[in-house]
Amino acid sequence: MRAQDLYDSIRPGLVAMLPRLKRFADVLGGGREAGRGLLRRALQYMLAEQHLYQRGTALDVWAFSEVYRQWRHELSGQADPMAHIKVDDVDFGTLFDIENESYRDEPVIAFLMGLPPQQRLSLLLVYGDGFEHEDAGRILDVSAEMIASRLIRMSASLSDRLNERPPAQAAAIVETLYPEGHRASP
């Protein structure tokens, strides 16, 4: 197989998942500008080293893993790279804007911004991008059990936060988590 054949086989897949990769890189980078730079460097690496992609591996898991690996590599001089995720309030909030609407769910955005980075990334991969716990674990280089544990801690944190509020205010926040027609069953 020629190198060009392999390049042509992964390039359309990478292009198709660009919106998802952009969102992930933006969260890692702490905003759109830093995220775009991170994604550009990761894509350049993936295309230059495409022979590392093994057929049969889910392309999205490989691509997300490479973006995460690139980010970790760039912070390799830091003792705890996860502690260096910078979240810009304005940039992070815009990641959750709904297209063609001026709707922003401020209580949910504030809650997500307050999460530890590991929980925020696990939440984004599992609930934002639909990865199974095993695949999210492969991307973040942890076990599926660790992903589940992070999500449980996140849920407990949300429950604690809601318990601190007056019942009507807590109910309003819960309502924002479930769009019309997608309410949790009682």
C-alpha positions as CSV (number, residue, x, y, z in Angstrom):
1,M,0.0,0.0,0.0
2,R,1.3,3.4,-0.9
3,A,1.5,6.2,1.8
4,Q,-1.0,8.3,-0.2
5,D,-3.6,5.5,0.0
6,L,-3.4,5.5,3.7
7,Y,-3.4,9.3,3.9
8,D,-6.5,9.4,1.8
9,S,-8.2,6.8,4.0
10,I,-7.9,8.7,7.3
11,R,-8.1,12.3,6.1
12,P,-11.9,12.2,5.3
13,G,-12.5,10.7,8.8
14,L,-10.5,13.4,10.5
15,V,-12.3,16.1,8.5
16,A,-15.7,14.6,9.5
17,M,-14.8,14.7,13.2
18,L,-13.3,18.2,13.2
19,P,-16.2,19.9,15.1
20,R,-15.8,17.3,17.9
21,L,-12.0,17.5,17.9
22,K,-12.2,21.3,18.0
23,R,-14.5,21.2,21.1
24,F,-12.2,18.8,22.8
25,A,-9.1,20.8,22.0
26,D,-10.8,24.1,23.1
27,V,-11.6,22.6,26.5
28,L,-8.0,21.3,26.8
29,G,-6.5,24.6,25.7
30,G,-8.8,26.6,27.9
31,G,-10.4,28.6,25.0
32,R,-10.9,28.7,21.3
33,E,-7.6,30.3,20.3
34,A,-5.4,28.0,22.3
35,G,-7.5,25.0,21.3
36,R,-7.2,25.8,17.6
37,G,-3.4,25.9,17.9
38,L,-3.4,22.6,19.8
39,L,-5.6,20.9,17.3
40,R,-3.6,22.2,14.3
41,R,-0.4,20.8,15.8
42,A,-2.1,17.5,16.7
43,L,-3.5,17.1,13.1
44,Q,-0.2,17.9,11.6
45,Y,1.3,15.1,13.7
46,M,-1.5,12.7,12.9
47,L,-1.1,13.2,9.1
48,A,2.7,13.1,9.2
49,E,2.6,9.9,11.4
50,Q,-0.4,8.3,10.0
51,H,1.3,5.0,9.8
52,L,0.8,4.8,13.6
53,Y,-2.9,4.5,13.1
54,Q,-3.8,0.8,13.2
55,R,-6.7,-0.4,11.0
56,G,-9.4,-1.8,13.1
57,T,-8.9,0.9,15.8
58,A,-11.8,3.4,16.0
59,L,-10.5,6.5,14.2
60,D,-12.2,8.8,16.6
61,V,-10.6,7.2,19.7
62,W,-7.2,7.4,18.0
63,A,-7.7,11.0,17.0
64,F,-8.9,12.2,20.4
65,S,-6.1,10.2,22.0
66,E,-3.6,12.0,19.8
67,V,-5.0,15.4,20.6
68,Y,-4.8,14.6,24.3
69,R,-1.3,13.1,23.9
70,Q,-0.2,16.3,22.1
71,W,-1.5,18.4,24.9
72,R,0.2,16.3,27.5
73,H,3.4,16.5,25.5
74,E,3.3,20.2,25.4
75,L,2.9,20.3,29.2
76,S,5.4,17.6,29.9
77,G,7.6,19.9,31.9
78,Q,4.8,20.5,34.4
79,A,4.5,18.3,37.5
80,D,0.7,18.0,37.1
81,P,-0.5,18.8,33.6
82,M,-4.1,18.5,34.6
83,A,-3.7,21.3,37.0
84,H,-2.7,23.6,34.1
85,I,-5.9,23.5,32.2
86,K,-6.8,27.1,31.9
87,V,-10.5,27.9,31.6
88,D,-11.4,31.4,30.4
89,D,-14.9,32.1,31.5
90,V,-16.0,33.7,28.3
91,D,-14.4,31.2,26.0
92,F,-15.5,28.2,28.0
93,G,-19.1,29.5,28.1
94,T,-19.2,30.0,24.3
95,L,-18.4,26.3,23.9
96,F,-22.0,25.6,25.1
97,D,-23.8,28.2,23.0
98,I,-26.5,26.7,20.9
99,E,-26.1,27.6,17.2
100,N,-28.5,30.2,15.9
101,E,-29.9,31.0,19.3
102,S,-28.7,33.4,22.0
103,Y,-29.5,30.8,24.8
104,R,-26.8,30.2,27.4
105,D,-27.4,27.9,30.3
106,E,-25.4,29.9,32.9
107,P,-26.0,27.6,36.0
108,V,-24.8,24.6,34.0
109,I,-21.8,26.4,32.6
110,A,-20.9,27.7,36.0
111,F,-21.2,24.1,37.4
112,L,-19.0,22.7,34.6
113,M,-16.4,25.4,35.0
114,G,-16.1,24.5,38.7
115,L,-15.5,20.8,38.1
116,P,-11.9,19.5,38.3
117,P,-10.4,19.1,34.9
118,Q,-10.4,15.3,34.9
119,Q,-14.1,15.2,35.6
120,R,-14.8,17.9,33.0
121,L,-12.9,16.0,30.3
122,S,-14.6,12.7,31.3
123,L,-18.0,14.4,31.1
124,L,-17.2,15.9,27.7
125,L,-16.1,12.6,26.2
126,V,-18.8,10.4,27.6
127,Y,-21.9,12.7,27.5
128,G,-20.7,15.3,25.0
129,D,-19.2,13.0,22.4
130,G,-20.9,9.7,23.2
131,F,-17.8,7.6,24.0
132,E,-18.1,4.4,26.1
133,H,-16.2,4.5,29.3
134,E,-13.6,2.1,27.9
135,D,-12.9,4.4,24.9
136,A,-12.9,7.6,27.1
137,G,-10.4,5.7,29.3
138,R,-8.2,4.9,26.3
139,I,-8.3,8.6,25.2
140,L,-7.4,9.9,28.7
141,D,-5.0,7.0,29.4
142,V,-6.9,5.8,32.5
143,S,-9.2,2.8,33.2
144,A,-12.9,2.6,32.4
145,E,-13.4,2.4,36.2
146,M,-11.6,5.7,36.7
147,I,-13.9,7.3,34.1
148,A,-17.0,5.9,35.9
149,S,-15.6,7.1,39.2
150,R,-15.0,10.6,37.9
151,L,-18.6,10.8,36.6
152,I,-20.0,9.5,39.9
153,R,-18.0,12.2,41.7
154,M,-19.3,14.8,39.3
155,S,-22.9,13.7,39.9
156,A,-22.4,13.8,43.7
157,S,-21.0,17.3,43.3
158,L,-24.0,18.4,41.4
159,S,-26.3,16.8,44.0
160,D,-24.5,18.6,46.8
161,R,-24.7,21.9,45.0
162,L,-28.4,21.5,44.4
163,N,-29.0,20.6,48.1
164,E,-27.4,23.9,49.1
165,R,-30.0,25.9,47.1
166,P,-33.7,26.6,47.9
167,P,-35.9,23.8,46.4
168,A,-37.4,26.1,43.7
169,Q,-33.9,27.2,42.5
170,A,-32.6,23.6,42.6
171,A,-35.6,22.5,40.5
172,A,-34.9,25.3,38.0
173,I,-31.3,24.1,37.6
174,V,-32.3,20.5,37.1
175,E,-34.8,21.6,34.4
176,T,-31.9,23.2,32.5
177,L,-30.1,19.9,32.3
178,Y,-32.9,18.2,30.4
179,P,-34.0,19.9,27.2
180,E,-37.8,19.7,26.3
181,G,-38.8,16.2,25.6
182,H,-35.8,14.7,27.3
183,R,-37.0,14.8,30.9
184,A,-35.7,12.1,33.3
185,S,-38.4,9.6,34.3
186,P,-39.7,10.0,37.9
